[in-house]
Amino acid sequence: MCGIVAYIGPREAYPILIKGLKRLEYRGYDSAGVALLNGSMNVYKCKGKVSDLEKVTDGKNTHAHLGMGHTRWATHGEPNDNNSHPHLSQSGDIAIIHNGIIENYGSLKEELTNRGHVFTSDTDTEVLVHLIEDVQQNTHTTLDEAVRLALNEVIGAYAIVIISKNDPAKLIGARKGSPLVIGIGDSEFFMASDATPIIEYTKNVTYLNDNEIASIIDGKLTVKTIDNVEHVPYIQTLEMNLETIEKGGYEHFMLKEIHEQPRSIYDSLRGRFDPHTGMFAMRSLKEHEGKIKNLKRIIIVGCGTSWHAGLVGEYLFEDIARIPVEVEYASEFRYRNPVINEDDLVIAISQSGETADTLAAIELAKEKGATIFGLCNVVGSSIPRTSHAGAYTHAGPEIGVASTKAFTSQVAILALWAFGFAEIRGKATKQDLRNAFAELETIPEKVEKTLQCEDQIKELAKIFKDSKNFLYLGRGYQFPVALEGALKLKEISYIHAEGYPAAEMKHGPIALIDKEMPVVVIATKTAIYDKVISGIQEVKARKGIIIAIVSEGDTKVRAMADYVIEVPETKEYLEPLLTTIPLQLLSYHIAVLRGCNVDQPRNLAKSVTVE
């Protein structure tokens, strides 16, 4: 969740670190700091934003060719200057930045305290840097070897970067459960929690695997495991470019990413099917055809918006491929002793590919013999590398904390998989596939048309910006969309909102309905259209305010609703790709009018790499 950036090379480190931290702000944080090594170890840190850190460093000595920066999202210890990273060892010679949680820090701290160590923060991170120095002093070994030995005593998750006043030509990083990427330039190296701070300087990167330590010593990169086995790093080329992580004239990244959805959906589908022949071009289907043909069940795991995409996937796989599906919160799945069999397929969905609970869930499933498909957006991230197969969404970098284009891209791939599975299992003919593909090809254009409702949404936002509560209702494929719409409003506008199956309203939520309650109803023309209309009438009878998302040309709902937003007609199983768009725009424009920080909502982080 925290942001990490480090540099060693001929350039001035400080400007690179500050720019990198600003590019990592989207991950969510409450404090920031840098450590700069130039003869002496200069550490500057504070609670607040990177802009606050710049004020702290104004007029200070920031000259250095080796340094590291950090944005912290508090886990151990409240957000304050003292708990901010970097943290120093007992002597002050070694500095560390850390993303993750050291679970056994309490026992380590007690042991180190008994040996005379004095701690100045409430963090688990400070314990780790004290441990590293203690190991080095007692074993009289090198810094990189001390890091390796210390990590063998650690239980938990970490991405760490370490520098030492006594080793001014060394930069050391390690990971377990939290991402760390190394950028390789011309006589210079970078480390970061993701690629966004790096792409301006190099496109050559390697992603550390769990339990690996990277040591940059005298301009040479070496990667070893914590068991001291050397690995040859796999160098790959970044696909993203600098323009994709800039706002491009939009006020916020979130608005830019909402408007990018015609392109992101197109890119996620492009080249993966032929609408004329009904043929697929997906390696995950070809290489695992036998498994798909005989599997008994699909388990989909995810968190937050990815979980909602998984719920849409449940409808898709059961409806189209006739396969039983369970959708699980990854955080619950991993701890409830689930029943997993070798003929199960687990689909792990994560925008970042680094979600800690989802990673742990698929590791558990792999131990039980299940096959793992990963559905992620970030190339080279941990979940794709851990999975047996899968697909990238190709949505491009998503900087806004509230996920938008990642959700629709995930749903698009799940729809494609559902038809692929259906064909393999004899549940869909080539003509069925050609029909589905023909409609899929129209979706980017229909999303573009749906986005034209934005001016109408802006007017709605003015009306409802001061509402205290919202209710979102949908049935069938639209129930997960209702959940996602409510989540978006909660995330960025801080208005309480709940999503429900429309038919469940009478089992409790109807008690909340009054003239102050806006109710968003997704009422497209499906097989249960009349049932949804009955629900609208129940809300109207209790003076609730209806905001309806309807199919183009609808007249029945329009006659009952207070406000109506139209979306183009499509197949029912593809409707979530359209109906979610107005809900994203509504949450965005309400949040803007309320003065909320849309791209970096309070208490949230983009990539949740801790439990």
Salt bridges, closest charged atoms under 4 A:
GLU12 OE2 - HIS63 ND1 2.42
GLU54 OE1 - LYS22 NZ 3.07
ASP93 OD1 - LYS165 NZ 3.31
GLU111 OE2 - ARG115 NH1 2.85
ASP124 OD1 - HIS76 ND1 3.57
GLU126 OE2 - HIS130 NE2 3.54
ASP134 OD2 - ARG115 NH2 2.43
ASP134 OD1 - HIS117 NE2 3.07
ASP144 OD1 - LYS170 NZ 3.01
GLU145 OE2 - ARG148 NH2 2.75
ASP167 OD1 - LYS170 NZ 3.69
GLU188 OE2 - ARG11 NH2 2.83
ASP194 OD2 - ARG27 NH1 2.90
GLU200 OE2 - LYS19 NZ 3.07
GLU200 OE1 - ARG23 NH2 3.03
ASP210 OD1 - ARG175 NH2 2.90
GLU212 OE2 - HIS231 ND1 2.73
GLU246 OE2 - ARG23 NH2 3.62
GLU260 OE2 - LYS256 NZ 2.80
GLU260 OE1 - LYS405 NZ 2.67
ASP267 OD1 - ARG263 NE 3.23
ASP267 OD1 - ARG270 NH2 3.67
GLU287 OE2 - ARG283 NE 3.80
GLU326 OE2 - ARG297 NH1 2.98
GLU328 OE2 - ARG336 NH2 2.21
ASP343 OD2 - LYS296 NZ 3.89
ASP344 OD2 - ARG297 NH2 2.52
ASP357 OD1 - ARG334 NH1 2.94
GLU398 OE1 - LYS606 NZ 2.59
GLU423 OE2 - LYS430 NZ 2.60
GLU439 OE2 - LYS446 NZ 2.64
GLU454 OE1 - HIS259 NE2 2.69
GLU454 OE2 - HIS589 NE2 2.72
GLU459 OE2 - LYS462 NZ 3.22
ASP466 OD2 - LYS465 NZ 3.08
GLU484 OE1 - HIS308 ND1 2.76
GLU484 OE2 - LYS488 NZ 2.68
GLU491 OE1 - LYS488 NZ 2.96
GLU498 OE2 - HIS496 NE2 2.88
ASP530 OD1 - LYS556 NZ 3.76
GLU552 OE2 - LYS449 NZ 2.75
ASP562 OD2 - LYS540 NZ 2.95
GLU566 OE2 - ARG558 NH2 3.01
GLU611 OE1 - ARG334 NH1 3.45
